[in-house]
């Protein structure tokens, strides 16, 4: 994934599967600062452990095997204290 910084924001540019509009990324998250996408739906699937999301004004706990969808333009951040 390509990353560029604009002012105080870090903008992530996805690398898509060839010929599709789909990008998938597997990562161990500790802290993803507040961000949003103006043109994409985001799916977050927790493989193990627990992650905590703040989406818009809602707080959510996602445990192993759970999935959440986040609409475009919803500001969100993700935090975890253990491997996920």
C-alpha positions as CSV (number, residue, x, y, z in Angstrom):
1,X,0.0,0.0,0.0
2,X,1.3,3.4,-0.9
3,X,1.3,6.1,1.8
4,X,1.6,9.9,1.4
5,X,1.3,12.6,4.0
6,X,-0.8,15.7,3.4
7,X,-0.6,18.2,6.2
8,X,-1.5,16.3,9.4
9,X,-3.2,13.4,7.4
10,X,-1.6,10.2,6.2
11,X,-3.4,9.1,3.0
12,X,-3.1,5.4,2.1
13,X,-3.4,4.5,-1.6
14,X,-4.5,0.9,-2.0
15,X,-2.9,-1.5,-4.5
16,X,-5.8,-3.2,-6.2
17,X,-6.0,-6.8,-7.5
18,X,-5.4,-6.5,-11.3
19,X,-8.6,-5.7,-13.2
20,X,-10.7,-5.2,-10.1
21,X,-11.6,-2.4,-7.7
22,X,-10.8,-4.7,-4.8
23,X,-7.8,-4.3,-2.4
24,X,-7.1,-6.7,0.5
25,X,-4.5,-6.2,3.2
26,X,-3.5,-8.5,6.0
27,X,-1.9,-6.7,9.0
28,X,-1.4,-6.8,12.7
29,X,-2.9,-3.5,13.9
30,X,-1.7,-1.6,16.9
31,X,-3.0,1.8,16.0
32,X,-4.5,3.2,12.8
33,X,-5.1,7.0,13.3
34,X,-8.5,8.5,12.4
35,X,-9.0,8.4,8.7
36,X,-11.7,7.9,6.1
37,X,-12.1,6.9,2.4
38,X,-14.1,9.1,0.1
39,X,-14.7,6.4,-2.4
40,X,-14.6,3.0,-0.7
41,X,-16.4,0.7,1.6
42,X,-14.1,-0.9,4.2
43,X,-14.5,-4.4,5.6
44,X,-12.6,-5.2,8.8
45,X,-12.3,-8.9,9.8
46,X,-10.5,-9.8,13.0
47,X,-8.5,-13.0,12.7
48,X,-7.5,-13.4,16.3
49,X,-7.5,-11.4,19.5
50,X,-9.6,-8.2,19.9
51,X,-9.6,-4.8,18.1
52,X,-11.4,-1.6,19.2
53,X,-12.9,0.7,16.6
54,X,-14.3,4.1,16.8
55,X,-16.5,4.8,13.8
56,X,-18.1,8.2,13.5
57,X,-19.3,8.6,17.1
58,X,-19.8,4.9,17.9
59,X,-17.4,2.6,19.8
60,X,-17.2,-1.0,18.7
61,X,-15.2,-4.1,20.0
62,X,-14.5,-6.7,17.4
63,X,-13.4,-10.2,18.5
64,X,-11.8,-13.1,16.7
65,X,-13.9,-14.2,13.7
66,X,-16.1,-11.1,13.6
67,X,-16.5,-8.7,10.7
68,X,-17.7,-5.1,10.4
69,X,-18.4,-3.0,7.4
70,X,-17.6,0.8,7.4
71,X,-19.2,3.1,4.9
72,X,-17.3,5.6,2.8
73,X,-16.6,9.0,4.4
74,X,-17.1,7.6,8.0
75,X,-14.1,8.6,10.0
76,X,-12.7,5.7,11.9
77,X,-9.7,4.5,13.9
78,X,-8.6,1.1,15.0
79,X,-6.6,0.2,18.2
80,X,-5.4,-3.1,19.6
81,X,-3.2,-4.2,22.5
82,X,-2.5,-7.7,21.4
83,X,-1.8,-9.7,18.1
84,X,-4.8,-9.6,15.8
